[in-house]
Amino acid sequence: MFYNFYIYLVILATMSPIVAYNKQKILSKISISEEIFYTTGALFTLLLVFKIYKKKDIITKVDNHTILRIVIQSFIVLAGLFISGIVISRENVFRYKLFQKPVYIVVLLILAVCFYKEKVTFQKLIGIIFLLFGTYFIETKTSFIK
């Protein structure tokens, strides 16, 4: 299978706001729990059809440790879907996505330092500062930069 990190990154970056705007429209018509239910059902159906088409085992044997990780991940993803649904239904999608990525990077750096022994370098700090200032400038519609 073809793989290029940067191409995949651009594809995902393009899909993310499309999904967010679509979700905002959906949430104007149905509840967050209904949106999650229907989306999950559609995903399950599509993946089931794909597995049947590829003649793969529908359910494979998974060890207990992996099952535990899947359960934990399911709760985290469900919480994230509910929280993002609340934010998307009450905020401007552009503003949400604008703040989401810089906050992710700050939190990622904190978690990486605390749990994965990542080193904080001068370049990382400067990069985060630029991201935060850029977000601030876009959010406040600063007019002194022309």
N, C-alpha and C positions, 0 to 999 in steps of 0.2 A: 504494500500500500504506500502511495506517495505521502511523504511527510516533509513539510517545511514549516518550522516554528513560526516564522514571521507571516507567512500566508495564513496559517491557521489563526494566528493572533488577530490579524486584520478581519478575517471572517467572523470570529467571535466578537470582536469589537463592533462590527457592523450589526450582528444579530442582537446584541444586548439592548440597544435603545429601541430597536424595532419591537422586541418582546415587551419592553417596558411600556411603550406607547400602546401596544395592542392590549396589554394587561389592564392599563388604565381604562380603555374603552370597555373591556369586558366587565371590570368592576363597577362601572356605572350602571350595569344592567343586572348583575347577580352578586351574591355575597362572596367574600373571600374564601370561605370553606367550600362553597359550590364550585368556584373557579379551580381550586386545588383538586377537588374530587373529579371534575370533568377532565382537567388536564392530565391528571394521573391515570385516569381510565383510558384516555386516548393514547398516552404513552405506552401503557401496558399492552393495549391492543396492537399498536404498531410494532412493538418489540416481539410480541408473540407471533404475529404474522411473519416478521423477519426471520425468527428462529425456525419456524415451520418451513419457510421457503428455503432457508439454508440447510435444512435437515439436521439441525443441531439439537442436542438434548435441551428440552425446555427447562428442566430443573437439574442442576448438577450438584454433586456432593460437595458440601462446604463444611470445613471444620468449625468447631464451636467458637474458637477465638475470632474467626472471620464473621460468623453469625453475630456475635456480640458487637463487633465493629459496625456491621451493617445496621443493627438496631440503633446504636448510638448515632450513626450518621443519619438515619431516617428521622430521628427526633430533631436533630440539628437542622436538617433540610426543611422539615415541616415548620419548625419555629421560624426559620428564615423566610419561608414562603408567606407565612402569616404576617410577619413584620413588614416584609417588602410590600405586601398587599395593602397594609394599613398606610404606609408611607405613600405609595403610588396613588392610592385613592384620595389622598388629601393634599398632595404636593404637586408641583409642576415637575414633570418627568425630567426635563433638562436640568433643573436644580438638583433633583435627587441624584441623577447620574454624575453631575458635576462634583458633588461632594463625596459620592460613594467611593470613587477610586483613590483620591488622596487619603481618605480615612482608612481604607483598606491597607494602603501602603504603610501608614504610621502604625496601625495595629499589627500588621505583618512583621514589621521591624521589631516592635516590642516583644511579640511572641517568639520571634527567632532568637532574640538576645536572651530571653528568659529560659526558653526550653531547648533550643537547638544550638546554643553556644556560638551564635553568629556574632561577628565583630561589627561594632558601629565604627564606620570610617568617616573621615572628613567629607569624602565625596557623597556618601549616603546622606549625611546630614544636610549638606548643601542642596542636594537633589530634592529632599523632602521640603526644605525651606522654600525652594523655587516653586514646587508644586502648591504649597500652601499659599504663597503670595499670589501665584497665578489664579488659584481658586478665589482668593479674596478679591482680586482685581476684576474678575469676571462677575462675581456675585454683586459687588458694590457698584458696578458700571462706572468705574473710576474714569474721570474725564481728563485728568492731568497727563495721561499717556496718549500722545497723539503722533 
